[in-house]
Structures are given as C-alpha cells and as structure tokens.
Amino acid sequence: MNLDVVLEQVGCGTPLTLRDAAPEATMIIREKPFYIKPSVTDVNVKLNSKILLFSAPGATGKSALAKYIAYSKNALLWDLSKDRIANHSFTGMLVDTLGPDMFSTFTGGLLDGTSVLVIDALDEAEMISGRVALETLLADIRTFVRESSTSNVILCARTETAHYVKEFYAHEDQSLPVAHYEIGFFEDTNAIEFLEQKISEKKALTPAIKEWIKAQFNEIKRLIGEDQHAIRSFLGYAPVLEALAVFFDEDAGENTMKALQNISAEGGSTAIFVSIMDYILKREQDKVINGFRKRCSKDFPDFKGWDDVYKIEEQLVRIADYIAYEAFDFDSFVLSNLPHELQGEYKECITPFLKDHPFMQSTERVGDVRVDFTGAAFRDYILARLMVSGKYESYATEYFSAHRHNVRFPSQLFFDFYFYYANNAMRAGHFSYLYDGFKAKEKANMVSRIEIEEAEDETICVFAHRSLSKNGSSASFPFQADMSSGTISITQANNLYVDISGDVILGDGSEDVIISNSTIKCNRFIINTPNIMILGEPNGATLLSSNQKLDTSRYPGVKFEIRSEIDRLKIAIPDAAQWYKLQPFECSLDDSDNVDIIKFENAVKTILKHFRKHGKDAPGRHYEFIQNVIIGGSALKQNVLNFLIKQGIIYKDTKDTKQFKLNNEKLERFGVNWGQISQNAIPDFKELFQAYSEEQS
C-alpha cells in the first residue's frame, strides 16, 4: 500500500509555535527531513478510525516516519523516549508546549481535523514509564479523539507494543476504532533512491556512481540467492543502505568493486554486512599503518610491528571508549608490542584520526556537541562484537544502561551480529539484551518463542520464530548458555519458556516487569523491580515456579498486578500465600488431584525433555534415572509417566528392559510433534491432555 494513500485520511494542521519553555520531548519539524517512503501494509483497519497506528520491527524507520508526517502535516511531534510520561499528563504536556490559549484551539482541532498530533516511541514509553502510565496516556488520548471526524492522532511503536495498543482500545470500556499499518522494507527502486540521496550528500551523483550502485545491488542479490524476501530485507533496510553509503564514500572506485567481488554469501545477509563493515575497518587500519610508518620508520628502522596497530578490535574499543567519555584515552587499549618511544608517536598519530572515524558522528545541540555512533547498524555491530569478546563487554553494557531511554535498541541487527560472532555460545547475563533484540524482529504476521532449558550438564537457549502466513518461513537460533558467567535476568517475558536449576532475576532495578504467556521455572526468583505485572492471555497461559521463597531483599515493597483468569495462571512458589495478589493462583505442580492443562503440559515437558536423541536411535533413558531424577516422588509426574507408557509413547527397549525409549509416531498421533519439543518449542498438548483426563476419570 502506498504511504501517501494512507496519509490522505489525515487532515492538515495549522502552523504551530512552541513556547520558549516547551518540554524537550515535543517539537515542530520545520525543515523537510530526509525521507524515502517504504512499503506499508494494512494489518487491521477499522471504519471511522480515530487513530493511525504504525508499527515495525526495531530500527526500521518509525521515527523517520514520525518526523516526515509531522513536517508534511504541520503536526506537533511528541517523542516519548525523551521524558517519562509521569512528568507530564497528556493535557499538561500540551499546555506546557503550546500555552493555555493554544491548548483549546489545538485539542478542538483534533476533533475537526485542523490539528495533527504524532506520538513516537510508544515502546520506549512502556519501558521507561511502565505499562500503567502508558495505559493512562492511551485513555487520555481517547478522551480527546473519540468524537473526532478524522484520524489526526498518529502513534508509532514496535510491533509488540502496537498489538497491545490495539488490545487496549478493543476493550469495551476503552473502545476506539484504530487503523493499524506496518512499515515494511524499501522496494528496490526506493532503496536505490535512498542510497543515491545519501551519497549525493557528499558527492555529485554522476552516471558512474549510478552504475556503481546498480552493480553493487546486483552483486549482493547474486550472493543472497533467489530468496526475494531475504534480498529485500537486506537491501531494503535503511541501516544497511547507510552502511553502503559510507562504504562507497570510503573508496568508490575500481578497488571497491574488486573487493565486492570477494564478499562471501555464506552466513546470509549478516555475513555480507559484516564483510562491508570489516572492509571499512581494514581501510581505516591501512591508512593509520601507512601514516604511522611514514611518520616513524626513519627513526625506528628495526621496528617490525607496523601491521599490528589499529586492528579491528582496537578500533572498536577506542570508538566505544570515545563515545562513552567523549574524550580520547590512549590507555583504553594497551599495545604491548609498541616500544615506549613509539607510544607517544602513535598517540599523536591516531588522536585526530579517530575523531573522524566513519563509525562515529558528532551532533551539536544548543551549543553542546555530542558524539555517538553513525547509525544503528554501526552501533549494534560494535556493541555485539564487544559483548561477545568478554574482555570489553562492559563498554556495551554501560552504553545500553546509559542510553536505554533515548536510543532505539537493542535492534534486530544487534541480535544478528551477536549470533554471528558468538559461535552459538551465550553468557547468561546477556540474555535480556538478546531477548529485546530478538523481539525487535517481530512483525504483525509472525510469532516468536524463546526457550531456556537445562538438561543434565548443559543449558540450551533457543530463539525461534515462524511466520503465520501460509508460505511463510521459520528460523531458529540456538545457543549453549554459560550459566557460570552470570544470572538470567528477565525484564519482559512473552512466549518465553525457562526451566533451569539456577536463579532468575526479575527486573533491572528500575522499570516494571511484564510477564505473559510464559513458563519460568527456577531455583529462586530474585526481585529487582518495584512492580511486576502478570497477564493471562486468552490463547496462552503463564506458570511461575521456584524451589525457594521469593528474594525481595532488593525491593521489599514490590507490588504485583495480576490480570488473568484463574485457569490462565499458576504460581508454584513456596511463599506465594504471603502475597495477597498471588494467593488465588497458588498451586502445587505435584498435586495429582487437581490437574489442568498447565500442570499437565509441565509434567509432560519435564519428562520428555530428558529423552535426548543419540545417533540414529530413538531417544531413550534408563528407568532408574526416570524414577529418581525425573519423577522424583511427584505423584502427578508418576501418573503422567504411567499414562505415556500405557499409550506406548514411552516403551521398554527389547534389548535392555531397564532402558526406556520414546515412540515418536505414537506421540504424534496426539498432535504432539517430537521435533518441536527437541527444538525447544511448545507444541499443542490439548489432545494428549484430553486422553489423559478421560483415562483418569
């Protein structure tokens, strides 16, 4: 769908003037922003919509769209990433921004179509201010637009938050028609236009440059293959095009074309992107080596370590250090191979050069110059590599902590880069960053699930997603989790399954935790948040289970908010009864007298997860291990095991009667696919549960 067609339903506001003391979060875009229109898909459009809701995966142009609409429609732009919602009510923000006199004119214009309001970063608002504050804002917006004749309020958010906004306005007491659109990747023509305009900012766009762009696109398409979606998701992705523009600016000539011929398609689009980034970094190193050698080789003729300076790791550390402190610290990366006499020379050589690194940019605001990454792609490439390295991961974690309220991250690129470099290994302390990055991949027609499961001496974490469309694809990203390197921390949990023997931290010390449609089983929950909201979704269920009592030493006054039916939430925590909000949902997972599908699924999954495949043989386990370790005296698990044996799903090995194995075919007759379980995905247990219930009755 054409974006202009969508925006035809939005009126045009009258020019506005902000008060001198207007909040930083509100602004008017007076200069035409750089913007190339992407494709737009109508997800769910209601008649007489009062709000336009635009969603997209992370770093896919939502903020750029917000600025474009604000400019083209004379709209007021409110960026929720710049301030907590609680600091200004909806009314208070408008009064502080426009003044009391213009407030009535503006809000009246929301009704008749002569005022336009664009609100960006709803996903960050939820992270910064909490869901309750976001709900208050949404309710306030409804008050002002429910009688509107046009769709003059535009909301921009990541896909997951956009779904929640729709659900909020679908409730009877907050009913409001919403038109939901999803921003897609650039079409081929628009992608080329985007790259041409980026390049033309620094160089005249000659026919030769256009040929270079065409050749570049053709080569990348050839390397990616026949998958048109993969091609479009790479070449239609704005951060990739920005990187290509920088790549062109570095060396737009024969050498660049020759280098592109050697880019390997192995590893998918991430590998191609990594090749481009590494090429730029290598070019930077070559320049430093040449300059350093010319500067010092005459005085140090016997020195042989010229090629060891300014390597990729050094550049990444120095960039991260410079951005963190906005000052050059030569000692941030130690070069032990440099003689003392050369240390000072090298420092003088790279100090001015580093400040103009293509991965960094400086921006000036109110006389204050700030240094940051050139774009999300460069940022996530560097942060992922530093985080995987271990030695310098503190730069990444500190950057995330310092910028979490005003930068759109972690993005899907961060997850892809981390997976590319991690060699299928994940430190437990990195989970929350990977969760956020992976969730940024979500689109309206996609469902994702994340599993962390411990079996014997290893812990496997799998991030998986699949398309809901008929011909859609699926993907799985497995990690072996190093649980000795930290504790799993969870700030948001949706479609998450955790079954480990260690502790789990809920929260990061500030923002609310929201848990929905998830199972989390662990030794102990360490509470590190002031508020925990647990949701029971219509098509899912939530189970929280621990061996020990809640550890509330960090937040003794933690508050729980439960929005779930009794049959959609189970709490199996020793001291759950001490918490008023948790009492109705308290249960015992080993109670064989009151079995529902949540407890049944847990028992089946707990048993079957230990049946690992070895070679070509059927998955098997020794009977004593099943009884002593898996069942462990649980009456419910024993009943479920007996049921599975009776159905022939688990059977004795004819060669070794103490060895039990799994019959995949009989399991699949009940609609449970073993492949899904072995890949840490939760299949549908309804048919199996019905058979169990009939047998027990």
NORHU-V656362 format. One record per helix or strand. SS is the DSSP state (alpha for helix, beta for strand). FROM is the first residue (numbers start at 1). LEN is the number of residues. If there is no record, write none. Layout:
# NORHU-V656362
<<SS FROM LEN> <SS FROM LEN>>
This chain:
# NORHU-V656362
<<alpha 3 5> <beta 26 2> <beta 40 6> <beta 51 6> <alpha 62 11> <beta 76 4> <alpha 80 3> <alpha 85 3> <alpha 90 9> <alpha 100 13> <beta 117 4> <alpha 122 8> <alpha 131 15> <beta 153 6> <alpha 159 12> <alpha 172 3> <beta 178 6> <alpha 188 13> <alpha 207 18> <alpha 228 8> <alpha 238 13> <alpha 254 8> <alpha 269 28> <alpha 306 3> <alpha 312 14> <alpha 330 3> <alpha 340 15> <beta 360 6> <beta 368 6> <alpha 376 14> <alpha 393 11> <alpha 412 11> <beta 425 3> <alpha 428 12> <beta 446 10> <beta 458 10> <beta 474 9> <alpha 483 3> <beta 488 3> <beta 492 3> <beta 496 4> <beta 503 4> <beta 513 4> <beta 519 4> <beta 524 4> <beta 531 5> <beta 542 5> <beta 551 1> <beta 559 5> <alpha 566 3> <beta 569 4> <alpha 576 3> <alpha 580 4> <beta 586 1> <alpha 597 12> <beta 620 3> <alpha 623 9> <alpha 635 12> <beta 650 3> <beta 659 4> <alpha 664 5> <alpha 674 5> <alpha 686 11>>
